[in-house]
Amino acid sequence: MTALGGLLRKEWFHIRRDRRTAAVLIALPVVQVLLFGYAIRTDVDNVRLAVVDPAPDAQTISLRNRFAAADVFRTVAVVPRITDLDPLFESGAAQQAIVFYPGFSRDLGRGEPAKLLIITDATEPNTGSLLQSYAQAVVNQWVGGASRAGGAGGGVRIVPQVRMRFNPTRESKNLFVPGLMAFVLTIISSMMTAISLTREKETGTMEALLVSPLRPWQIIVGKVTPYLAIGFVSVVLVIVEALLVFHVPLRGSVPLLLVEGALYILVSLSLGILISARTSSQRVAMMFALLGTMLPNILLSGFIFPLESMPSALQAISYVVPGRWFVTIARGIMLKGIGFEYVWRETLFLAAMAAVLLAASVRSFNERLE
């Protein structure tokens, strides 16, 4: 019992001395519960809806208003031609579209079945299936109300056709494999860099570098380059695995995807270096890397749960999560086949994050050198 008491006192002394570790241990479950509680949402709302209405009239406007009145949909565009939908879907401005065929109201007036096309972005299969169900429910409600009101001769019939874009088979692997790229690269880049550099601080080798003639930015370049190479090789291997093993389509540019992957690796490495510069032990570095990289990239990147269903506060926080931008880029290039003209905004966010984090890392090393 005496030995056990001594061991307990020793461990409690270490915890009291390293108060940052204790604070992280206390805060970690609280943060996890908050993130999981608010981020895990199976419901879908705030759906970006586009409408193709070549000849607006009372009937089409009435059905459009029914969609607008529903809490789920938000009309983002009304266009005259179906070809106008391509840039809306490719840029992510629209998730779903309702297409009125010519003669829609005429067919309703004659008591004939009117044709309506519902197009859904199936990049996220579960969300796409829900959106199809919601849209068909709105159409059925409108048909029932128009029939009860005696509109269109008292017999209103609509034959909705459905089309899934980008992932017509609705296979979940097409959703998760591009997102897994961000998760894997985060582990390799951020966590391993933070832990390895902190280990050098604990063993004293980092102090030897800090008193050497090398400048702080040179030390960072020397530490980042090997992990950047390892991460780039990982990107290539993940892409090959996605194509050959999981048969995920790659409709866009492979060089563009590789460049974006390298940029994301640079952001993750910069974050890992900043964590290592601000922490004193591997244990604390691992905890901060877990809180600052892995959890946000899983929950707040759209990797698993759609961002549109999250509270506004979490959506705002997701803007500073690098994984959000890379997941959008990877899915867009692989599943939609889009080019740089549609991902320049996400690329700009990643480049800005890389610049800010690298500058902060250099400054932290300068402070430590002083």
N, C-alpha and C positions, 0 to 999 in steps of 0.2 A: 504493500500500500504506500509505503514511503517513496519507493521508486516511481510509482504511478503518480503520486502527488507532485513529485519533482518534475516529471515529464509534462504534466498539465500546466504547472507554473511556467515552465520553459516555453511551451507553445503559446500560452497566453501572453508572455512577454514579447515574443516575436510578433504576434498580432498587434499588440499595443504599439510596438515600435514602428511597424509598417501600417500606419493608419489608413493609407490609401487602399491597401489590399482589403482591410476590414470594411471600408466604405463600399468598395466594389462588391464584396460578398453580400453585403446587406442590400445594396441597390439592385443587384442583378435579378433576383426573382421578382422584385417589384416592376422593373422595366419589362421583363419577359411577360408578366401577366397583362400589363397595360397594352403592349404591342400585340400580343396574341388576341386579347379580348376585343380590341378595336379593328385589327387588320383582318382577322379571319371572318369573312362575311360570305355567305352563300347566296344572298339576295343580290339582285342586279337593279340598279337604277341609274338615272342620268344618262340614258342611252342616246348617243348622237345619231339622229335620224335624218336621212336625206329623202327627198320626195321628187319623183319624176312625174310631172303633170304637164303634158304637151298642150292640153286644152282645158284650162281650169273652168269649172262650172259649179253649180250649186251642190251637186252630188259629190264631186271630188273634194271640194272645199269642206263639206260637212264631214267626210271621213277623215280628212287631214286634221280638222279641229278635234275630232274624237281622239286621235293620237296625241295631239298637243295637250288635251285635257287630262290625259293619263299621267300619273306621277312618274312613270318609268321613262318616258321618251322626252327628248328635247330636239326640236327640229333645227337643224343647222344649215340646211340649204334646200331650195326648191328650184329645180332645173328642168328645162324642156326636153332634153334628150338623155337617153340611157348612157350614151358614151361620156356624158359629163360626170358620171359617177366614178370613173377610173381614178382620176387624181384625188378625189375625196377619200376613197378607200385606201389608196396607196399611201397617202400622207397620214392616215389615221383620223382625219377630220370627221369621218362617218363610220359608224359601226354597222348600220343597217340602212336599207333603202326600201321604199315602197314605190313601185312603178305602176302607174295607170296606163293601160293600153289604150290606143285610139279607139273611140267608140264605146268607152266604158259607160258613160251615162246613157247613150243611145240604147245599149243592150239592156240596161236596167229598166228604161222606159218601156221597152217591148216585152218585158218579162223574161228575157233570155239571160242565161248565165253570163255575167260580166267577168272578164279576166283581169287578174291582179297578180303582180309578181312581187314576192318578198325576197330580197337579197340580204344575206347576212355574212359578216366577216367571221369566219370560223377559225381564225388563228387560235382563239381560245375555245376549244370544242364545247365545254360545258356551258360557257357563257353564250356561245352561239345557239345551242339548243334551247336555252332559256329564252333568248330573244325571239326565236322563231315561235315559241309557244305564246309569248306575250303578244306578239304582233297578230297572230291568228286569233287570239282571244279578243283583241280590240276589234278586229274585222267582224267576228261573229256577233259581238255586242251591237255593233252598228247595224248589221243586217237585221238582227232581231228587233231593234228599235224602229228601223225604217219599215219593216213588215207590219209591226203593230200599228204604226201611224198611217198605214195604207199608202205609203209612198211607192212610186214607180209601179202603179197598177195593183198594189197590194201583194205582189209576189216578188220579193227581192232575193236574188241569188248571186253569189260571188264565188267564183272558182279560183282560190288562191294557189299560185304555183310558188314553189320555194327553190332557192338556189343558195348553196354554200360556197363562198369564195375562199381561195387560198389553202383551205384544208377540207375539201369536200367529203372525205371519208371520216372526218372528225376524230382522227387518231390522236390520243393524248401525247404520244411521243413527239409529235411535231410541235407541241407546245413546250414540253419540258426540256428536250435536248438542247435547243438554243439557249434556254435560260440556265441550264446546267453549266454552260461555258462560263458564265459570269461567276457562278458559285465556285467552280473548280479553280478559276484564275484568282479569285479572292483568297482562297486557302493558300495557294502557292505563293502569291505575291505579298499580300498584307501580313498574314499571320506568320508565315515562315520568316519573312524579313524582320518583323518586329521581335520575334523570339531569338533569332540568330544574332542580331545586333546587340540585344540586351544581354545575351550570354557572353559576348565579348566584353561588355562593360563589367560584368561580374568577375570575369577571369582576369581583367586588367589589360587585355590587348588593345581595347579601344583607347585607353589613356595613352598608350604608346603612340597610337596614330595621331591623337590630338596634339601631342608635343612634337610631332615630326614636321618637316618643312611643308608637308602637304596642306593645301588650303581646304577649308570645309567642303567647298563644292567638289573638289577633287576626291575627297574621301567618299562623298555621296555617290559620285559617278563610279568610283571603283567598287562600291558595295552594290550599286543598283544593276550594273551591267550584267553580271552573271545571272542574276535572277530574271532580268529582262529576257535574256537568251533562253533560259529554261521555260519561262512563261510563253514565249513565242513558239517554241517547239511544242508546248502543251496545246496551244491553239490549233496548230496544224494537226496534231494527233486527234484532238477532239472532233475536228471537222471530218477527218478521214473516218473516224469511228461512226460519226453520225450518218455519213453516206453509205458506208459498207455494211455496218452492223444493224443500224436502226432504219436505214433507207429513208432518212429525212431528206426532203427535196432541197436542193441548193439552186434556186432560180436566178440569183443575182451574181454579182461580181465577186470572185474569190479573192483577188488582190485587195479590193475594198474591205472585205471582211477581215483580212489579215491585218491591214493597216489600223482598222478600228480596234481589233483585238490588242495590237501592240500599244495603242493609246490607252486603252483601259488598263492594261498591265502597268503602264507607267503611273497612272493615277493610283492604283492599288499599292504599288511599291512606295510611292511618295507618302501615302498614308501610313504604311508600316514603318517607314523611317521616322516619321514624325512621332509615332507612338513610342518607338524605341528611344528617341531623344528625350522624351518627357517622362519616361519611367525608369526605375532603378533595378527591377528584377524581372526574370522571365515570367514569373507567376502573374505579376501585375500587367506586364505587356500582353500576355495571352488573354487576360480578362478584358482589357481595353480593346484588343483586337476583336474579341468575340462580340463585345457590345457595339463597337464602332464600325464593324465590317460585315460579319457573317449574319447577325440577326437582321440588320436593316436590309441587306441584300436578299435575304430570303423573304421577308415580310413586306417590305416597302418598295420593291422593284417591279412588281407585277409579274414576278417569276411564277408564283402559284395563285395569288389572289388578285383579282382585278382592282386597279387603283380607283376606278370610278365608284366602287361600292364603299370605299373607306370614308371616314369623316374628313371634313375639309382640313382640319389641323394636320392629320397624317398625310394628306395629299400634298400640303405645303412642305412638310418635312422631307417628303420623298424627292423634292427637287435637289437636295444636297446628297442624295444617295447615288453614287456612281453607277450601281447596278441597274437602276431604273433606265438610264439612257442607253447602256450597252445592251440590255435585254431587248429594248425597242429596236435598236439597230440590228442585232443579230436576227431577230424574228422577221424584220422587214426585208433584209437582204436574202435570207434563206427561204422564207415562205412566200413573200410577195414579189421578190425579184426587183426591188426598188434600187435606185442609184443614189449617188451623193446628193442630188438635188432635193431628195426627200429626207435625208438624215443629217443635213448640215447643221441644223439647230442642235441636235443631240451631240454631234461631234464638237460643236463650239462649247457646249457645257462641259464635256470631258476635258477639252483642252484648257479651259479656264480653271477647272479643278486641279489639273496637273500643275499648272503654273503657280497657283496659290499654295498648294501643298509642298511643292519643291522649294518655293521661297521660304515658307515657314520652317521647313526642315533645315535649310542652310542657316537661317537665323538662330534656330535652336542650337545647332552645333557651334555657331559663333559665340553664343552666350555661354555654352559649356566651356569653350576654349578660354574665354576671358576669366 
